[in-house]
Amino acid sequence: MILVAPAVQSAARRKGALLVAVVLKINPGFDASYPWRQIGNDDSAVISAVDYYLAPADKGGEPPGRWTGRGLAVLGFAEGQVIDRAVFEPLFGEHSDPRDPSGESRLGRAPQRFASEKDVYDELVAAEPHASGARRAELRSLARAQVRHAVPFWDVTVSVSKSVTLFHGGWLALAERAQQAGDDARARFLDRQAGRVWEAIMEGNAAALEYLQDEAGLTRTGYHRGSGAESTAEVGRWEHARDWVIGSFRQHTSRTGDPQLHVHNLVLAKVVTERDGQWRKLIRRRCTGFRGRRQRWRRR
C-alpha cells in the first residue's frame, strides 16, 4: 500500500496530510504485444469515459498508451505522445533502437538468450532414456520450472482501492443516465467529474514513477567480484541511470472484467548510464525491492 501526497494542497489540507492510497505491483514483462490485447491503439476518435468503462470491449478497447519518463528525448519521444505499436514492440521486445530505420541497431547489448523449454526437456530425457510416461510428465514440469527468460521490460502497476473505482463508476453511471434522458450538457459535466478522478490517479502515478526513477534508477558497470573477469583497471560498481523510458497504459477493468482503475507502466529494462551515456540493463533487484513497501510520495 502506497500513500501519495498530491502536489498542490491548501494550507488547511496540508495540515491534515491529505493522502491517496495506491497499490504498487512490480513484475517482469516478457511479451511486448500484450497491451494491445485489451488496450486500444486508435486515437483518431474521441471516446468518452462512459464508453470505455461501461462497454470497453464493444468500444475498441481501453485508451491508447502514452509515453512518459525522463529518458524520452534521447529516443525522440515526447511526454504524453500516443504510443505507436510498430515502434513499441521492437523496442520493448528486442531493444531495437527506434532511431535506426533499418531496425538493426540495438540499445546496448542484445537481450540474453536462454535454452528453450524443449531444449531443457530434451536434455533431461537424454539423462533418463528409460523414463516412464509418468516420469516424462514430471520431467516436462521440471523443464518448465527451470527455463530462464530475459526480462526486456518491467510492468509497474499502480492501482487504487475499490472505493475509488466505484466513486469513478458512480459519476459515469449518472452520466450515462443523463445521456439516455437527452441531457447532453449534464452528461458532459458528469463525465468531466469522472475525468477528475482519473487526473488524481495519474498524478499519483506520476509521483510513484518519479520516486522509482530516483531510488531504483541504477545500473551495473565493470566487472564484479566473483565473475572471474575482475581487474584493477575496471572494478565493478553501481551507477545512476535515472532517466527511464516508460509506456503508460490506463485500464478501467481487471482481467476478469471487474471494475478496477489501474495503470500499467511498462518500464524499458535498458537505461542510459549517466556517467558515460551508454545503454545498460536496469538492475533487477532495485526494481523488485520496492514491491510491498510502504512509502509516502510527493510529486515535485
N, C-alpha and C positions, 0 to 999 in steps of 0.2 A: 504494500500500500504506500503510495507516494503522496505527499502533501505539497501542493503547488500554490504559491502566493502570487496572485495577479500583479502585473507590473504597475498598474495605476490604481491607487486606493485613496479614499478620502482620509483625512486625519482621524476622524471618528472610527472608521472601519479599520484603519491600521492598528489602532489600539486593541481592537478586538481580534486581531490576527485572522482576517478573512482568508480562508484556505479552501482549496478544492482538492478532494482526494481522487487520485487516479491509480490504476493498477498497471504496473510495468512488467512486461514479459520480454525476454531476450532469447531468441532461439536461432540456431544456424539455418541458413537458407541454401537450398540446392537447385531448385527449379526456377529459373528466371521467367518462365512463361506463366507461372501460376496466377499472378494477379489478374490476368485477362480472362480467367475462367469465370470470374464474378464481377470484375471491375470494368466499367465502360472505358472506351478509348476514343469516343467521338464527342468532341466538344463543340461541334458546329451548331447544335440545337440547345436552347436554354431549357433545362428541365427543372421543374420546381422540386423543392424538398418533399412536398406531399407525394409526388410521383415516385421518387426514389424510395421513400420509406414504406409506402403502402403497397406498392407493386413493383419492386426493383427488377424482378425477372421479366416482367412484361414491358418495362420501360427502357431496356437496353443495358441493364446492369448498374453498378454503382458509379459514382463520379470518376472521371479520369484522374490518374495520378499526377502529381506536380513535383517539380524539383525543389529541393531545399538543401541547406548545409553550406558550410563556409568554403568548400572546395569547388563550387560550381564553375566559377570563372575560368579556372585552369583548363577545363574541358569545353568551354564555350557555351555553357548552360546559364540560364538566368533564374533567379529566385521566383517561384510561382509559375514557371513555364510548364505547360502541359507536356507530359512525357510521351515521346514517340516510341511506340513499341519496337519499331525496326532498329532504333538506336539502343534502347534499354536492354533488350535480350542479349545481344552480343557483348555489351559492356558488363552486365551483371552475371552473365553465364560463362564467358571466356576471358573477361577483362580486356576485350578488344578496345583499342584507342579510337574513340569516335572522331577524332581529328584526322584520322587517316582514311581517306575514301576507299582505299584498296581493301581495308579490313584486315591487313596482315600484321600491323603493329600491335603490340601488347603493352599494357601498363605494368612495368616491372617484369618479373619472371612469369612465365606461363603457369597456370594452375597445376598443382600436383596431380599426377595420375596414379591411381592405385589399382590393384588387381580387382577384377570384377567378381561378383558373387559366383559366377560359373567357374572362373579360374580357381577360386579358393575351394569350391566344392570338388572340382576335378582333382586337385592336389590331395584333399582329404580322402577321397575314394581311392586314389592311387596308393595311399598308405595302408588302406584296408581293402584290398581287392576282393576279399571273400565276405564282405559285409552283407548282412541280410537286408531285405527290403525295409524292415523296421529301422535297422541301424542306418541305412542310407537316408531315411527320412530325418533321423536325428542329425546326421552329418550336414544335410541341407539346411536345417535350422541353425546349426553351428556356423556354417559358412555365412549365412545371412547376418549373424551376430558379429562376425569377425571382419566383415567388409568395412573398409575405411573410405571416407568421402572427403574430397576437398570442399572447403566452405567458401564459395565465391562471394557471399554476402551474408549479412545478419539481419534478422527480422526483429526490430524493436517495436513491440506493440503497446500502445497506450490506450487504455480503455477506462470508462467511467462506470460508476455504480449503476445498478438497475434503476434507482430512483431518478437519476439524471436522464437516463434514456426514456423513462416513462414521462418525465416532465416535457421533454422534447416531443415525444409522441402525442401528448395531450394537445399541444399547440397545433400540431399537424392535423389531428382529428377534428379540431374545431375549424381549421382552415378548410378541410375537405367538406364539412357540413355547410360552411358559408358558401363555398363554391357551388355545391349542389343546389343551394337556395337562390343562386343567381346574384349573390352579393360579392362581386369580384373585388371591390375595394377592401372589404373586411377580410376576405380570403388572403389578399396580398399582405395586409397588415399582420395577420396571424402567422403567415408564412415567414415574414421577416422576424417575428419574435422567436420562431423556431431556429432561424438562422443565427440569432444572437447566442443561442445555446451552443451551436457549433463553433462560433467565434471564440467563446470562452474555452472550449475544449482544445481548439487549435492553439490558443495562447499557452495553455498548459503544456501541450505537446511541444511547442517551440522551446519552452523553458526546460523541458526534460532533455531535448536534443542539445541545447546549449551546454547544459551541465555535463552530459555524457561526452561531448566533444572535448571539454576541458579536462575531465577527470579520467576518461578511458582512451583518450587520443594518444596512444603510444605505439611505437613500432620497435623492432629489434634490428640492430646493425652489427656488423662484425661477426666474430666467432665467439661462442660462449663456452664456458668450461664444460668439458665432457664431450664436445663434438669431435675432438681429435684433430682439429684444424686451427687451434689457437696459436697465436704468435704475439710477441711483444709489440709488433708493429700495429696490430689491429685487434685490440681486445674488445669482446662483445659488450654492448651497452644498450640501454633502453633510451629511446629518443622521442621527443614530442612530434606528433602527427595529428594535429587538432582540426585540420580542415577536411571535413568529410563530405562525400558525395552521397546524397540521400534522395530516394524517391518515396514520397509520402502518398498513401492511398487511404482515403476515408471510406469507412463502411458503416452502414446503418444496421445490419443484421449479422448474427453469428452464422457459422457454417450450417447449423441446423435450422436456420430461418427465424430464430427468435430475435426480438428487438435487442440490439446491443450496439451502442455507439462506440466505435473504436477507430484507431488509426494504425495502419501498418506502415512503419518507416523502414524501408529496405536500405540498409547501410552497405555501401560497397566495401568489400574487405581489403581493398587496396587504397592506401593513403599516401599522401606526399610527405616525405620526411622534411621537417622544417630546416634542418641544417644544410642539406645539400640538394633539396628539390627532387630526390629520387623517389619513385613509387615502390613501396614495400607493403608487406602484409600488416594488417591491423592485428594487434595482439589479442588472441582469443580469450585469455584469462582475464584481461582487463574488461572485456565486454560482459562475460558471464559472471564476473564478480559483483555486478550490480543487480543481479536477479534476487528478488525478495528482500532487498534492503529498504529500510525506512529512511526517507530523506526529505528535506524541505528544499524546494527550488524556487527561486525568484527570477523571473525573466528580467534581464538588464535593459 
